[in-house]
Amino acid sequence: MSPDPQHIAISKSKGVRIVWKDGHQSQYPLRYLRDHCPCATCANTHAAAPVKPQDASPFPLYKPALKIDSIEPVGNYALLIKWNDGHRTGIYSFEYFRRICPCPECATG
């Protein structure tokens, strides 16, 4: 299992697709990525309560569609995803991306 990406395609409204150097391909839908955020708050590694999203709607029934505001490289090992729900601290390492690959092959392996 190689955590080195060969190509990364980003769609702010659909998700991230990575072609790995070993030929494996991974597709990460937006909701899947957001639900698997590795930051300390989302991973529950701190006792503090989750941070309220900055752009929380005053209308509790309305939730804007989940989107990526921006993605920035972190060195040569990760991507920082900034979400439209105000969350800005999720650094997804390439090793983590590969470990959470949702494809059937990885799910059974």
C-alpha positions in Angstrom: 0.0 0.0 0.0 1.6 3.2 -1.2 0.5 6.5 0.4 2.0 8.5 -2.5 -0.5 10.1 -4.9 0.2 10.3 -8.6 -2.7 12.5 -9.4 -5.3 14.4 -7.3 -8.6 15.7 -8.8 -10.7 18.0 -6.6 -14.3 19.0 -7.1 -15.5 21.4 -4.5 -19.1 20.1 -5.0 -18.4 16.4 -5.4 -15.2 15.4 -3.5 -11.7 14.2 -4.1 -10.3 11.5 -6.4 -6.8 10.2 -6.0 -4.8 8.0 -8.4 -2.0 6.4 -6.4 1.5 5.6 -7.7 0.7 1.9 -7.4 -2.2 2.3 -9.8 -5.0 2.1 -7.1 -7.8 4.7 -7.5 -9.8 6.2 -4.6 -12.9 8.3 -4.8 -13.9 10.3 -1.7 -17.4 11.9 -1.7 -17.8 15.1 0.2 -20.0 13.7 3.0 -17.6 10.8 3.5 -14.6 13.2 3.8 -16.4 15.5 6.2 -17.6 12.5 8.3 -14.0 11.2 8.4 -12.3 14.5 9.4 -9.1 13.6 11.3 -8.9 16.8 13.4 -8.7 16.4 17.2 -12.2 17.8 17.7 -13.9 15.5 15.1 -11.8 12.5 16.2 -12.9 13.2 19.8 -9.3 13.2 21.1 -10.0 16.3 23.3 -12.7 16.6 25.9 -13.8 20.0 24.7 -17.2 20.3 23.0 -17.2 20.5 19.2 -16.8 24.0 17.9 -20.0 25.5 16.5 -19.7 26.2 12.7 -18.9 29.8 12.0 -21.5 30.1 9.3 -24.3 28.4 11.2 -27.7 29.3 9.8 -30.2 31.1 12.1 -32.8 28.9 10.4 -32.4 25.4 11.9 -34.3 23.7 9.1 -32.1 25.1 6.4 -28.7 23.6 5.8 -26.7 24.7 2.8 -25.3 21.9 0.6 -22.0 20.7 1.9 -19.1 22.0 -0.2 -15.4 22.5 0.0 -14.4 26.2 0.2 -10.8 25.5 -0.5 -8.0 22.9 -0.3 -4.4 23.7 0.5 -1.4 21.5 0.3 0.4 20.9 3.7 4.0 20.2 2.8 4.3 17.1 0.5 2.3 14.9 2.8 -1.3 16.2 3.3 -4.2 18.4 2.3 -6.0 20.9 4.5 -9.7 21.0 3.6 -11.7 24.1 4.5 -15.5 23.4 4.5 -18.4 25.7 3.9 -19.8 24.7 7.3 -17.0 26.7 9.0 -14.8 23.8 9.8 -11.2 24.6 8.9 -8.8 22.3 10.9 -8.9 19.0 9.1 -5.5 18.0 7.8 -5.8 14.8 5.7 -2.5 13.1 5.3 -2.0 11.0 2.2 -1.4 8.0 4.5 -4.8 8.8 6.1 -6.5 9.2 2.7 -5.2 5.7 1.7 -6.2 4.2 5.0 -9.8 5.4 4.7 -10.3 4.5 1.0 -14.0 3.6 0.7 -13.6 1.3 -2.4 -14.8 -2.3 -2.1 -11.3 -3.6 -2.6 -10.0 -1.7 0.5 -13.1 -2.4 2.6 -12.5 -6.2 2.3 -8.7 -6.0 2.5 
